[in-house]
Amino acid sequence: MLRGAAPHELFEVVRGILAREHGAAGAELLMADYASARLQPVTAQPFTTESVSAYNSAEGRAFGAQEPHVVAGADGADGAVVHLPVSVRGDRLGVLSVRYPAGVPVAGRIGPLQDVADALAHEILVADRDTDFFLQARRAKRLTLAAEMQWQLLPGRSCSRPEYDLGAQLEPAYAIFGDSFDWSASADHLTLTVNNGMGEGIDAALLTSLAVSALRNARRAGLDLADQAALADQALYGQYQGQLHVAMLLLRFDLDTGEVEVIDAGSPRVWRLRGGVVEPVGLEAQLPLGMFEDTVYTCQRFRVLPGDRLFFLSDGVYDVLSPAGEPYGLHALTRAVMNTRLLPPSQVPRALLEELPGYRGGVDASDDAMVVCLDWHGRTGKDAGGGER
């Protein structure tokens, strides 16, 4: 029934299914906003219903924990409300809230209700190709044109597989321009790129769009990591003749062994939390993409172990200055990393970015900022150990 529904009518169809087949008295769908800070109700007209916190609310509890949360007697009424995460392969889209009248037990209904929420999540991703309905609902305010372009490039904001969990966030969410990330998984590898493009506004967004598209084109043609970097480098130089370039980290993780091929082509940096110790992953810097013609890129290698947590940060994070002029640096990052060590990777980037305004002493940011967090689990029964660079 969902597959045959018009894209903009998906939730109304789900509401009918919940009433007819699951005995619900009502339902509401809330979408996570671009900052992952608010949950926006999906209504026929945007901004007609108050949003709720993605943290300090019953809906936010289900969103954060990614588990159903039941509230009895919600808002002083009889009955109960079941809040269910709406997610696809770890990408958190929002929350489905289902209301039941007094006297109707909900304990045995949670599993089937979660199945409905999961099916809805998959259909929303497909519907986004044909309607603005759900994308519009995510907006707490208007995006800049540059931000609109950047968000359309992204693969999602989180991803989960047995071998790893990923989470990422960009700020300012409604006015980003140069920072971006991308990932793609196959049966045996995870490819991850994080980049920081030059410039501001639409110029930076266009530059990043060309870089990401060139890398995807090379990756989908089956080229190795060094050739992917070379093709993107040529595309950027051909367009801008070295006047603009993109700083980027390109990484390819072997899911069996934890071995990582990496090209450090600029400013995004890698930190690792292992055994309670936060330290930078030392890499040999190579030229940013598009700076010179026919640059040759070479891969380095290191290894991740089960239990490692990696952080990929743009200069909008590690170059932030305190009022006294002290860079954010390793000391402040270590404190933030340890404070968030119990959070899943989907929540860590948002938590780290929320610390930056306080560190700046309330001064407005001069650059956009990006945090990507990766928890590595490895494959059961496979050798995820070995030597380290």
C-alpha distance (Angstrom), angle and dihedral (degrees) to the residues before:
residue distance angle dihedral
M1 . . .
L2 3.82 . .
R3 3.80 92.6 .
G4 3.78 91.2 57.0
A5 3.81 95.2 48.3
A6 3.79 122.2 106.0
P7 3.83 108.0 -103.9
H8 3.81 94.6 -115.2
E9 3.82 91.5 47.6
L10 3.80 97.1 53.6
F11 3.77 96.1 106.7
E12 3.79 93.7 46.3
V13 3.79 88.3 54.5
V14 3.81 90.1 49.4
R15 3.80 90.4 48.7
G16 3.81 88.8 54.9
I17 3.81 92.3 48.3
L18 3.80 91.1 50.4
A19 3.81 91.3 51.7
R20 3.81 97.8 44.1
E21 3.79 101.8 36.7
H22 3.79 104.4 24.6
G23 3.81 103.3 34.0
A24 3.81 95.5 -119.7
A25 3.78 120.8 164.3
G26 3.79 92.5 -153.9
A27 3.79 144.8 -23.8
E28 3.81 140.9 -151.8
L29 3.80 131.7 -163.4
L30 3.79 120.0 -149.3
M31 3.81 123.8 -170.4
A32 3.79 124.3 -152.6
D33 3.80 111.0 -113.3
Y34 3.80 122.7 -126.2
A35 3.80 92.3 -94.0
S36 3.83 91.6 50.5
A37 3.79 86.4 -129.4
R38 3.83 102.3 104.2
L39 3.79 136.2 39.9
Q40 3.79 109.5 -137.2
P41 3.84 119.6 -153.3
V42 3.80 113.9 -124.3
T43 3.81 107.0 -125.6
A44 3.78 135.5 158.6
Q45 3.81 89.0 -102.5
P46 3.83 118.6 35.5
F47 3.80 121.9 -117.7
T48 3.82 93.9 19.2
T49 3.82 94.4 116.4
E50 3.79 128.9 48.6
S51 3.81 116.1 -102.2
V52 3.80 122.0 -132.8
S53 3.79 132.2 -137.2
A54 3.78 117.0 -87.4
Y55 3.81 86.8 -143.4
N56 3.79 114.3 28.9
S57 3.78 101.4 45.2
A58 3.77 139.7 74.9
E59 3.80 89.3 -108.7
G60 3.79 89.5 48.7
R61 3.79 90.9 53.9
A62 3.80 90.9 59.2
F63 3.81 90.3 43.9
G64 3.80 94.4 50.0
A65 3.80 99.1 41.0
Q66 3.82 92.9 37.5
E67 3.78 88.8 -136.8
P68 3.83 132.2 109.6
H69 3.79 114.0 -91.5
V70 3.82 122.2 -160.8
V71 3.80 121.3 -154.6
A72 3.80 116.5 -168.3
G73 3.80 117.6 -152.1
A74 3.81 93.2 6.8
D75 3.82 114.7 -163.9
G76 3.79 91.0 2.4
A77 3.81 92.6 -62.8
D78 3.77 128.0 125.4
G79 3.76 119.6 -105.7
A80 3.81 127.4 35.0
V81 3.81 142.3 -82.7
V82 3.80 121.5 -139.5
H83 3.82 113.7 -154.0
L84 3.82 113.0 -159.3
P85 3.82 129.6 -173.2
V86 3.79 115.1 -116.1
S87 3.81 104.2 -150.6
V88 3.80 141.8 144.1
R89 3.81 119.2 -149.4
G90 3.77 90.8 -27.7
D91 3.81 96.0 -44.7
R92 3.80 104.4 127.2
L93 3.80 110.8 -140.8
G94 3.80 102.6 165.5
V95 3.80 146.2 -75.0
L96 3.81 134.1 -66.7
S97 3.82 111.9 -149.0
V98 3.81 115.7 -161.4
R99 3.82 120.4 -169.4
Y100 3.81 125.3 -151.6
P101 3.81 128.6 -169.1
A102 3.78 123.6 -118.9
G103 3.77 115.8 -73.7
V104 3.81 96.1 27.7
P105 3.83 111.5 115.6
V106 3.79 113.7 -135.9
A107 3.82 103.4 -176.2
G108 3.80 94.2 91.1
R109 3.80 93.7 43.3
I110 3.80 99.9 59.8
G111 3.81 96.5 87.0
P112 3.82 95.0 51.8
L113 3.80 90.5 42.8
Q114 3.80 90.7 53.9
D115 3.81 88.4 51.6
V116 3.82 88.1 56.6
A117 3.82 91.0 48.8
D118 3.82 91.1 49.7
A119 3.80 92.4 49.3
L120 3.80 90.3 48.5
A121 3.81 90.8 51.8
H122 3.79 92.4 55.0
E123 3.79 91.9 47.4
I124 3.81 92.3 49.5
L125 3.80 90.6 57.1
V126 3.80 90.1 52.5
A127 3.82 92.6 43.1
D128 3.83 91.5 54.4
R129 3.81 87.6 72.8
D130 3.79 91.0 62.2
T131 3.81 107.7 29.3
D132 3.80 140.3 37.3
F133 3.80 90.9 -148.8
F134 3.80 98.9 104.3
L135 3.80 95.8 32.2
Q136 3.79 89.5 53.9
A137 3.79 90.9 49.8
R138 3.81 90.4 58.3
R139 3.81 93.1 63.3
A140 3.75 120.1 99.8
K141 3.81 86.7 179.5
R142 3.78 138.8 -7.3
L143 3.80 119.9 -61.2
T144 3.78 120.6 -132.2
L145 3.80 113.6 -115.8
A146 3.82 90.6 -109.8
A147 3.81 90.7 52.3
E148 3.81 90.5 48.0
M149 3.81 89.1 56.1
Q150 3.81 93.7 46.1
W151 3.81 96.6 49.0
Q152 3.80 90.4 50.9
L153 3.82 88.4 59.0
L154 3.79 96.2 55.8
P155 3.81 124.0 99.7
G156 3.82 91.9 -144.8
R157 3.79 135.4 -69.0
S158 3.79 99.9 -93.7
C159 3.78 139.5 15.1
S160 3.80 134.5 -173.4
R161 3.78 132.9 -160.2
P162 3.80 130.4 157.0
E163 3.82 89.5 -100.5
Y164 3.82 98.2 49.0
D165 3.79 148.8 -3.4
L166 3.81 121.6 -138.2
G167 3.79 132.9 -166.6
A168 3.81 131.4 173.7
Q169 3.79 140.3 174.7
L170 3.81 137.9 -178.6
E171 3.80 127.4 -151.9
P172 2.94 140.4 -121.9
A173 3.80 79.3 33.1
Y174 3.81 95.3 -163.7
A175 3.81 96.6 42.2
I176 3.82 108.7 33.9
F177 3.78 119.2 139.9
G178 3.84 118.5 165.1
D179 3.81 111.0 20.4
S180 3.79 119.4 86.1
F181 3.80 144.0 150.7
D182 3.78 137.4 -156.3
W183 3.79 137.0 -173.2
S184 3.77 139.3 -178.0
A185 3.82 130.8 -176.8
S186 3.79 130.6 -154.8
A187 3.80 130.8 178.2
D188 3.80 91.8 -80.2
H189 3.81 109.1 16.4
L190 3.79 145.0 47.4
T191 3.81 116.4 -151.4
L192 3.80 115.3 -161.2
T193 3.81 129.7 179.8
V194 3.79 128.7 -177.2
N195 3.77 121.1 -176.6
N196 3.77 145.9 -179.8
G197 3.81 114.8 -156.1
M198 3.80 124.5 -157.2
G199 3.76 123.5 -108.1
E200 3.77 135.2 19.8
G201 3.76 140.2 -83.8
I202 3.79 122.2 -2.1
D203 3.83 93.5 -12.0
A204 3.81 90.4 60.3
A205 3.81 92.0 44.3
L206 3.81 92.1 51.1
L207 3.80 91.0 48.3
T208 3.80 92.2 50.3
S209 3.80 92.1 45.1
L210 3.80 91.2 55.4
A211 3.81 92.2 47.4
V212 3.81 95.0 48.9
S213 3.81 92.9 44.3
A214 3.81 91.7 49.9
L215 3.81 91.3 50.4
R216 3.79 92.0 48.6
N217 3.78 90.5 48.8
A218 3.81 91.2 52.4
R219 3.81 94.0 43.4
R220 3.81 92.5 49.8
A221 3.81 89.5 49.7
G222 3.81 87.6 60.8
L223 3.81 97.4 -110.3
D224 3.79 119.9 154.9
L225 3.80 122.1 -111.9
A226 3.82 96.5 -92.9
D227 3.80 91.8 50.0
Q228 3.81 90.7 47.2
A229 3.81 88.9 56.3
A230 3.80 91.6 45.8
L231 3.82 93.7 51.1
A232 3.81 92.2 48.7
D233 3.81 89.9 46.0
Q234 3.82 90.5 53.7
A235 3.80 92.9 46.8
L236 3.80 92.4 51.9
Y237 3.79 94.7 44.2
G238 3.79 90.9 47.2
Q239 3.79 90.4 54.8
Y240 3.81 101.7 38.1
Q241 3.84 104.8 20.9
G242 3.81 91.4 -135.3
Q243 3.80 95.6 -54.6
L244 3.82 90.8 111.9
H245 3.78 128.7 26.9
V246 3.80 141.5 172.2
A247 3.79 126.9 -123.8
M248 3.79 108.7 -145.2
L249 3.78 146.9 168.0
L250 3.80 115.7 -146.8
L251 3.80 117.9 -167.4
R252 3.80 135.0 176.9
F253 3.82 117.3 -168.2
D254 3.80 122.0 -158.9
L255 3.80 104.1 -138.9
D256 3.81 93.1 -154.8
T257 3.79 100.3 50.1
G258 3.82 107.2 17.3
E259 3.81 90.3 -123.7
V260 3.80 111.7 149.8
E261 3.79 127.8 -154.7
V262 3.79 109.7 -157.4
I263 3.78 139.3 -179.8
D264 3.80 115.9 -164.1
A265 3.80 103.7 -156.1
G266 3.79 100.5 166.7
S267 3.76 145.1 -39.4
P268 3.84 110.9 -16.0
R269 3.82 106.9 102.7
V270 3.79 137.8 -155.9
W271 3.79 127.8 -134.0
R272 3.80 126.0 -178.3
L273 3.80 131.8 -151.3
R274 3.80 109.4 -155.9
G275 3.79 126.3 158.5
G276 3.80 92.5 -11.7
V277 3.83 93.3 -53.5
V278 3.80 123.3 114.2
E279 3.79 115.5 -154.8
P280 3.79 138.3 155.7
V281 3.80 118.6 -104.5
G282 3.79 103.0 -124.0
L283 3.78 113.2 -132.1
E284 3.80 133.7 170.5
A285 3.78 108.2 -112.2
Q286 3.79 117.6 -127.9
L287 3.79 129.1 -172.3
P288 3.81 119.7 -69.0
L289 3.78 115.7 -105.1
G290 3.81 114.0 -86.4
M291 3.81 97.8 15.0
F292 3.83 96.5 113.1
E293 3.77 136.2 10.2
D294 3.83 119.6 -92.8
T295 3.80 97.3 -0.2
V296 3.81 112.3 -177.9
Y297 3.81 115.5 -136.1
T298 3.80 125.7 -160.0
C299 3.81 129.4 -163.9
Q300 3.78 125.4 -121.4
R301 3.79 123.9 -163.2
F302 3.75 139.4 -140.8
R303 3.79 133.6 157.8
V304 3.78 133.2 -120.1
L305 3.79 121.8 -150.6
P306 3.81 129.6 -150.3
G307 3.80 106.9 -85.1
D308 3.83 94.8 30.9
R309 3.79 117.9 133.1
L310 3.81 116.5 -158.2
F311 3.80 126.9 -162.6
F312 3.80 123.7 -159.8
L313 3.80 112.7 -165.2
S314 3.79 135.4 -178.4
D315 3.79 122.8 -139.0
G316 3.80 88.2 -100.4
V317 3.81 85.0 75.3
Y318 3.81 108.8 35.2
D319 3.83 95.3 37.2
V320 3.82 94.5 52.5
L321 3.81 110.4 126.7
S322 3.78 128.7 -142.2
P323 3.83 119.1 -134.2
A324 3.82 85.9 -94.7
G325 3.81 91.0 55.6
E326 3.82 96.1 -107.0
P327 3.85 114.4 145.7
Y328 3.79 117.6 -122.3
G329 3.78 89.2 -115.5
L330 3.79 133.1 150.0
H331 3.82 98.1 -46.9
A332 3.81 95.8 56.3
L333 3.80 91.7 38.7
T334 3.81 91.6 52.1
R335 3.79 90.6 53.3
A336 3.81 91.8 49.0
V337 3.81 92.6 46.0
M338 3.79 92.9 50.9
N339 3.81 91.3 46.4
T340 3.80 90.1 55.9
R341 3.81 99.2 37.8
L342 3.83 92.9 110.9
L343 3.81 93.9 52.0
P344 3.81 121.2 93.0
P345 3.83 116.1 -110.4
S346 3.82 90.4 -105.4
Q347 3.82 89.2 66.3
V348 3.80 101.7 34.1
P349 3.86 99.3 78.4
R350 3.81 92.5 53.1
A351 3.83 90.9 47.7
L352 3.83 93.1 49.9
L353 3.79 93.5 47.0
E354 3.80 91.3 50.7
E355 3.81 89.0 61.7
L356 3.80 94.4 58.8
P357 3.84 99.0 75.7
G358 3.79 89.2 53.9
Y359 3.79 91.3 49.4
R360 3.81 90.5 50.1
G361 3.79 89.2 52.7
G362 3.79 93.5 -119.9
V363 3.80 94.6 -53.0
D364 3.81 113.5 141.5
A365 3.80 116.0 -104.7
S366 3.80 116.8 -99.9
D367 3.80 94.1 -158.9
D368 3.79 138.9 29.5
A369 3.78 116.6 -102.8
M370 3.79 136.3 -145.5
V371 3.80 133.7 -166.1
V372 3.80 124.4 -175.6
C373 3.81 118.7 -177.0
L374 3.82 124.2 -165.1
D375 3.81 126.3 -172.6
W376 3.78 111.9 -162.9
H377 3.82 118.8 -149.4
G378 3.79 101.5 162.6
R379 3.76 126.0 -154.0
T380 3.78 121.5 -56.8
G381 3.77 110.8 -115.0
K382 3.79 92.9 15.0
D383 3.79 127.1 107.3
A384 3.79 104.1 -103.8
G385 3.77 93.5 163.5
G386 3.76 131.4 72.9
G387 3.73 135.6 112.1
E388 3.75 125.2 -26.1
R389 3.75 133.8 -138.8
